[in-house]
Structure formats: structure tokens, C-alpha cells
């Protein structure tokens, strides 16, 4: 209401936008923080700050959200996908090193579902090859790696304020960095190439564009919401961790269910809770994907929020199997290049054999401990009825053919 009564809804240079930049920068621990109207736009700013362009390559996990690869790709850089680890679902450092070529300029590190990636190994690879690190911590605000906040290891980093995140404000994002030049690059990209920072848009504006830019401003209302949510974020994250602990302790005793692993020194905020279904342990003779889909349907019938997220690895998707450009009817007939699931065996396994417990509209950060216990009971009950599940007539989960 204060925003509405102020009459200032624009965000850039306005009090809520300026304040939330200061407060989130202090929370993460970076010198600079710029508020933007989407996490994907903050990722685009990271790509520009890292000077990615046509002819360069960047390594990115094969299993993540499409935005992790699209920001740099929209700058003309080519994504080179690496496989992920079967325990954390984050990028596999060994696979990263295998993908590096003379054209590689950056590694996009995604802290998937709030679980910190192996930053010691990744930093060593980047230093060995002279590469820039960009962090995507859209799902990991408040996660730490050996006591240090994720988002502070790379040249620059991006996070999201989307309504499903641990820090939700509807839509929005932050670009954070300790590098002064990167801050200037992102600031000018954010608003049509102008140096718009710390002053009212209607006062002191020079209307001087230093370079091409977009309109990535964060409006005042989501900035105000983000400020309020930021004060609650530590408590939200603690609740998510408590619930994840209940789930992991209980599901570790359920045959055929493999909970996520939190490596030593990592502190996940469990934006999402992903489990793997071991078809061999359950004696399932059909495809693992069919078992996983049947479990999802059965859990939904039990009243659980269970489902999939990313049905295919990114290299399977049309956006990355034809020329990297926005879609237009004139290029729709262009044939898709082939992709080999065997090149990304773990990412392919994750897409086929895992599911999420909970939902973005009902995050574990906002649920009771009692509900987490009920989830464990329901999963155990469904797995115990595996023979009945094999005979049941259940609608398959719709998936586009890769």
C-alpha cells in the first residue's frame, strides 16, 4: 500500500528497488546487487558481463531449467552440455573438464533445487583453463558451500524472485557481483544502455545510451514484496531443511527409494525435494520410466503433491537442436540435429527415474513437519503395493517425444 500511495511504481531508482538491492546484496555478501524483472534476465546480464558472444562456448549442465542455457545462448554463445552427478543432480566436474575446448569461455554452475554444486572442483577447473564462472542460484538463495553463500564464487551470479522460489515476489531477479566492471555492464544492459542507478527516473536523467540494452527494470511492488520476504527467508529455509530431514530419514528406510544426498560442507535450502526410484531393487521388469510414472500417479491418488520437472535433458529439446535463435515459422521446418542420450547417461537417468515430492505452489519451506511425516507414510504405502501398482490401469504422464 505504501508503494501505491507513493505514486512511484517504476522500480528503477525508486526507494523499494534501491533498498532491496542493498538488502539482498548484504544478505548474499557481494559488493553490488542489481534488481531485475526476471532471473533469466539477470542470467542474460551475466553472459554480457562475461563477454560471451558468437564463436565462444560455455559449459552448462544437461539437466537444469532452460533459462540456465538460454541467457548466454541469446548472446550468440554455444551451450556445451555436461552430465550431472547421480547424488546431487548438479554438474559433474569430470564431465565439465571433458567438454572444454579452445573456444570455451565460461562455466555456468547451477545449484539445482537449492543444493550447492562442488565449487572447489569447479573453481580449480576454471582456474586451470582460464574460464569465467557464472552462477545460477535461482533455486538456492541462502544455500552455503563450506560456510560461504552460493552466488559469491563466480564473476557474477543470477537468482530469481519467481512466485515458486524460496524468496518469492511474483516475478523478478537479482544480478550480483563483486566486480565493478561487471556491475556497470549489467546496469547499462538493464535499461536501454543508460546509467540509471540511485536517482529518480524523472530527475537527473541524461537520456544517454552507452550501448544497446533492454528494459529489465524491477517494478516497485515486487521489490517491496521481496523486501518483506527477505526478512523471512532464513526461517523459510530452516523449515525447508527440517522437512527435508524428515523426508530423508524416513524414505531412506523405504525399499527402492533413493533420497537426495547433501555432501559434507554443503547446506541445501531444498527448494525442491527429488527422489530416485530404483527399479532393480523393486524387482520391476518393465522400463524405469513406467515405474516412476505409475508411482507419481499413485502418490497423487493418495493426495500427495508429486510430479515431474524437466521431462527431458536440455540437449534433447528443440531449442538446442537447431540454430540458436527465437522461434519463427520460417525456421520451424528446419530439421533437428540428433542427440545421444548415452552422451549424458546420468542426466537421462534423472529424467527417467526421478520425481519431485511437493510442488512449487506448495514449497517445503511453507509446510508443516507433520505433513512431511505423512508423505513418508504415503510413499511407503505405495511402494509396498508395487505388485498392485503393476496391474493398475493408470493414465501415463504426457511427455513430448524427444
C-alpha positions in Angstrom: 0.0 0.0 0.0 2.9 2.3 0.7 4.1 1.8 -2.9 0.7 2.6 -4.3 0.3 5.7 -2.1 3.7 6.9 -3.1 2.7 7.0 -6.8 6.1 5.6 -7.8 5.7 2.2 -9.4 8.6 2.2 -11.7 11.2 0.5 -9.5 14.5 1.7 -11.1 15.9 4.4 -8.8 12.8 4.3 -6.6 13.0 3.6 -2.9 11.9 0.0 -2.7 14.1 -1.1 -5.6 17.1 0.7 -4.2 16.5 -0.7 -0.7 16.0 -4.3 -1.9 19.2 -4.2 -3.9 21.1 -3.0 -0.8 19.5 -5.6 1.5 19.9 -8.6 -0.8 23.5 -7.6 -1.5 24.1 -7.6 2.2 22.3 -11.0 2.6 24.4 -12.7 -0.1 27.6 -10.8 0.7 28.5 -9.1 -2.6 29.6 -5.5 -3.3 27.0 -5.0 -6.0 23.4 -6.1 -6.5 21.0 -5.0 -9.3 17.3 -5.8 -9.2 15.8 -7.1 -12.5 12.4 -8.1 -13.6 13.3 -11.8 -14.1 16.0 -14.2 -13.1 16.5 -15.2 -16.7 17.3 -11.5 -17.5 19.8 -11.5 -14.7 21.4 -14.6 -16.4 21.5 -12.7 -19.7 23.3 -9.8 -17.9 25.8 -12.4 -16.5 26.5 -13.6 -20.1 27.1 -10.0 -21.3 29.3 -9.2 -18.3 31.4 -12.4 -19.0 31.8 -11.1 -22.6 30.2 -14.2 -24.2 29.5 -13.8 -27.9 29.2 -15.7 -31.2 32.1 -18.2 -31.6 32.5 -18.8 -27.9 31.3 -21.8 -25.9 30.1 -22.2 -22.3 29.6 -25.5 -20.4 26.2 -25.9 -18.7 24.5 -28.9 -17.0 22.4 -31.1 -19.3 19.7 -31.4 -16.5 18.5 -27.9 -15.5 15.9 -25.4 -16.4 16.2 -24.0 -20.0 17.0 -20.5 -18.8 20.4 -21.6 -17.5 21.5 -22.1 -21.1 19.3 -19.6 -22.9 20.8 -16.4 -21.3 24.3 -17.0 -22.8 22.9 -18.5 -25.9 20.9 -15.3 -26.6 24.3 -13.6 -26.7 25.3 -15.9 -29.5 27.5 -18.3 -27.4 27.1 -22.0 -27.9 26.0 -24.2 -25.0 28.1 -27.3 -24.5 26.2 -29.7 -22.2 27.9 -31.7 -19.5 26.5 -34.6 -17.4 25.4 -34.4 -13.8 26.1 -36.3 -10.6 23.7 -39.0 -9.6 23.7 -37.9 -5.9 23.2 -34.1 -6.1 21.9 -33.7 -9.7 24.5 -30.9 -10.1 27.1 -30.7 -12.8 29.8 -33.4 -12.8 33.2 -31.7 -12.6 34.8 -34.6 -14.6 32.2 -34.2 -17.3 32.9 -30.4 -17.4 36.6 -30.9 -18.0 35.9 -33.3 -20.8 33.8 -30.7 -22.6 36.3 -27.8 -22.5 37.7 -26.7 -25.9 39.8 -23.8 -27.1 36.5 -21.9 -27.6 35.2 -22.4 -24.1 34.9 -19.2 -22.2 32.7 -19.9 -19.2 31.1 -22.5 -16.9 27.5 -21.9 -15.9 27.2 -23.5 -12.5 23.6 -24.3 -11.4 22.9 -25.0 -7.7 19.9 -27.2 -8.6 17.0 -27.5 -6.1 19.0 -25.5 -3.6 21.9 -28.0 -3.4 25.3 -26.3 -3.7 27.5 -27.6 -6.5 31.1 -28.7 -5.9 32.6 -25.3 -6.0 36.2 -26.4 -5.0 36.4 -28.7 -8.0 34.7 -26.3 -10.4 36.9 -23.3 -9.3 40.0 -25.4 -9.8 38.9 -26.3 -13.4 38.1 -22.7 -14.2 41.5 -21.5 -12.9 43.3 -24.3 -14.7 41.7 -23.3 -18.1 41.3 -19.6 -17.6 37.5 -19.7 -17.6 34.8 -17.5 -16.1 32.3 -18.9 -13.6 28.7 -17.8 -13.8 26.4 -19.0 -11.0 22.7 -19.7 -11.4 21.3 -19.8 -7.9 17.7 -19.2 -8.8 16.7 -22.1 -6.5 19.4 -21.6 -3.8 19.1 -18.3 -2.0 20.7 -18.9 1.3 22.5 -22.1 0.4 26.1 -22.3 1.6 29.2 -24.2 0.5 31.6 -24.7 3.4 30.1 -21.7 5.1 30.1 -19.4 2.1 26.9 -18.3 0.3 26.4 -19.6 -3.2 26.3 -16.8 -5.7 29.6 -15.4 -4.4 32.1 -17.7 -6.2 31.8 -16.6 -9.8 32.5 -13.4 -11.7 28.8 -12.7 -11.4 25.6 -14.6 -10.5 21.9 -14.6 -11.0 18.9 -15.5 -8.9 15.1 -15.4 -9.2 12.1 -13.9 -7.4 9.6 -16.1 -9.2 6.5 -17.0 -7.2 7.6 -20.6 -6.6 11.1 -19.7 -5.2 12.2 -19.7 -1.6 12.3 -15.9 -1.9 9.1 -15.2 -3.9 7.9 -11.8 -5.1 5.8 -12.8 -8.1 8.5 -12.2 -10.7 11.9 -10.6 -10.6 15.5 -11.4 -10.0 18.9 -10.2 -8.9 22.3 -9.8 -10.6 25.1 -9.9 -8.0 28.9 -9.4 -8.4 32.0 -8.1 -6.6 33.4 -6.9 -10.0 32.9 -3.2 -10.7 33.1 -3.5 -14.4 30.5 -6.3 -14.5 28.2 -4.1 -12.4 28.4 -1.3 -15.0 27.8 -3.7 -17.9 24.7 -5.2 -16.2 23.4 -1.8 -15.1 23.6 -0.4 -18.7 22.0 -3.6 -20.1 19.2 -3.3 -17.6 17.8 -0.1 -19.0 18.4 0.6 -22.7 22.1 1.3 -22.2 21.7 4.1 -19.8 23.4 4.6 -16.4 20.3 4.6 -14.3 21.2 4.0 -10.7 20.3 5.7 -7.4 18.3 8.6 -8.8 14.6 9.1 -9.6 14.0 8.3 -13.2 12.4 11.7 -13.7 15.3 13.6 -12.1 18.9 13.9 -13.3 18.4 11.5 -16.2 20.7 12.2 -19.1 19.0 10.1 -21.7 22.4 8.9 -22.9 22.7 5.3 -24.1 26.2 3.9 -23.9 25.3 0.7 -25.7 22.3 -1.5 -26.7 20.2 -2.6 -23.8 16.8 -3.9 -22.8 14.2 -2.9 -20.3 14.9 -5.3 -17.4 13.7 -3.0 -14.6 12.0 -4.5 -11.5 8.8 -2.6 -10.6 8.3 -1.3 -7.1 5.5 -3.6 -5.9 7.6 -6.9 -6.3 10.6 -5.0 -4.9 8.5 -4.3 -1.8 7.3 -7.8 -1.6 10.8 -9.1 -1.9 12.0 -6.9 1.0 9.3 -8.4 3.2 10.0 -12.0 2.1 13.8 -11.5 2.6 13.3 -10.9 6.3 11.5 -14.3 6.5 13.9 -16.2 4.2 16.2 -17.6 6.9 13.2 -19.0 8.8 11.7 -20.4 5.5 15.0 -22.1 4.7 15.2 -23.6 8.1 11.7 -25.1 7.8 12.6 -26.5 4.4 15.7 -28.2 5.8 13.7 -29.6 8.7 11.1 -31.1 6.4 13.8 -32.4 4.1 15.5 -34.1 7.1 12.2 -35.8 8.0 11.8 -37.0 4.4 15.3 -38.2 4.1 15.3 -40.1 7.4 12.0 -41.8 6.6 12.5 -42.5 2.9 15.9 -44.0 3.5 14.1 -46.9 5.1 11.8 -47.4 2.1 13.0 -50.1 -0.4 13.7 -48.7 -3.9 13.6 -45.0 -2.9 16.8 -43.0 -3.0 16.6 -39.6 -1.3 18.9 -36.7 -2.4 22.4 -36.6 -0.8 23.7 -33.5 0.9 27.6 -33.6 0.6 29.7 -32.7 3.6 30.2 -28.9 3.8 27.0 -28.2 1.8 23.9 -26.7 3.2 20.9 -27.0 0.9 17.8 -25.0 1.2 15.8 -27.7 -0.5 13.9 -25.5 -3.0 12.7 -28.9 -4.3 12.9 -32.5 -3.0 13.8 -35.0 -5.7 13.9 -38.8 -5.2 15.1 -41.6 -7.4 13.2 -44.8 -7.9 15.4 -47.9 -8.1 13.5 -50.3 -10.4 16.0 -53.1 -9.9 15.7 -53.1 -6.2 11.9 -53.2 -6.5 12.1 -56.1 -9.0 10.4 -54.1 -11.7 10.8 -55.8 -15.1 9.4 -53.0 -17.3 11.0 -49.7 -18.0 12.1 -47.5 -15.1 10.2 -44.6 -16.6 6.9 -46.5 -16.5 7.5 -47.4 -12.8 8.3 -43.8 -12.0 5.2 -42.6 -13.8 3.0 -45.1 -12.0 4.4 -44.1 -8.7 3.6 -40.4 -9.4 0.0 -41.3 -10.3 -0.4 -43.5 -7.2 1.1 -40.8 -5.0 -1.3 -38.2 -6.5 -4.2 -40.6 -5.8 -3.0 -40.6 -2.2 -3.4 -36.9 -2.1 0.3 -36.0 -2.4 1.7 -33.3 -4.5 4.1 -35.3 -6.6 5.2 -34.8 -10.2 8.0 -34.2 -12.7 10.2 -31.2 -13.5 12.0 -31.2 -16.8 10.9 -34.3 -18.7 14.0 -34.4 -20.9 17.6 -33.3 -20.6 18.2 -29.9 -22.3 20.2 -31.3 -25.3 17.0 -33.2 -26.3 14.9 -30.1 -26.6 14.3 -28.4 -30.0 15.6 -25.0 -28.8 19.1 -26.5 -28.6 18.9 -28.9 -31.6 18.5 -26.3 -34.3 20.0 -22.8 -34.8 20.1 -21.0 -31.6 17.6 -18.2 -32.2 14.0 -17.3 -31.3 11.3 -19.4 -32.9 9.8 -18.2 -36.2 7.5 -20.1 -38.7 10.2 -19.8 -41.3 12.6 -22.0 -39.3 10.1 -24.5 -37.9 10.8 -26.8 -40.8 14.5 -26.9 -40.1 15.5 -30.5 -39.2 16.6 -31.1 -35.6 20.1 -32.3 -35.1 20.5 -35.7 -33.5 21.2 -36.1 -29.8 22.6 -39.1 -28.0 21.1 -40.0 -24.5 24.2 -42.1 -24.0 26.3 -39.0 -24.0 24.5 -37.8 -20.9 23.7 -41.1 -19.1 23.1 -39.6 -15.7 21.0 -36.7 -16.9 19.0 -39.1 -18.9 18.6 -41.4 -15.9 17.4 -38.4 -13.8 14.8 -37.5 -16.4 13.5 -41.1 -16.5 13.8 -42.3 -12.9 13.2 -39.4 -10.6 10.3 -37.4 -9.3 9.6 -34.4 -7.1 7.7 -34.6 -3.8 5.9 -31.4 -3.1 5.2 -28.6 -5.6 6.3 -25.1 -6.5 3.0 -23.8 -5.3 3.3 -25.6 -2.0 7.1 -25.5 -1.2 8.6 -27.4 1.7 9.6 -24.0 3.2 5.9 -23.4 3.9 4.8 -26.8 5.1 4.4 -28.4 8.5 6.7 -31.2 9.8 3.5 -33.3 10.3 2.9 -33.1 6.5 6.5 -34.3 5.8 5.8 -37.4 8.0 2.6 -38.1 6.1 4.5 -38.0 2.8 6.9 -40.7 4.1 4.0 -42.8 5.2 2.2 -42.5 1.8 5.4 -43.2 -0.2 6.0 -46.4 1.9 2.4 -47.5 1.4 2.5 -47.0 -2.3 5.9 -48.9 -2.7 4.5 -51.7 -0.5 1.7 -52.1 -3.1 4.1 -52.4 -6.0 2.5 -55.6 -7.4 -0.9 -54.0 -7.4 0.6 -50.9 -9.0 2.0 -53.1 -11.8 -1.6 -54.3 -12.6 -3.4 -51.0 -12.2 -4.7 -49.1 -15.2 -3.2 -45.6 -14.8 -3.0 -42.8 -17.3 0.6 -42.2 -18.4 2.2 -38.8 -17.7 2.2 -36.9 -21.0 5.7 -36.4 -22.4 6.7 -34.9 -25.7 8.8 -37.3 -27.7 12.4 -36.3 -27.6 
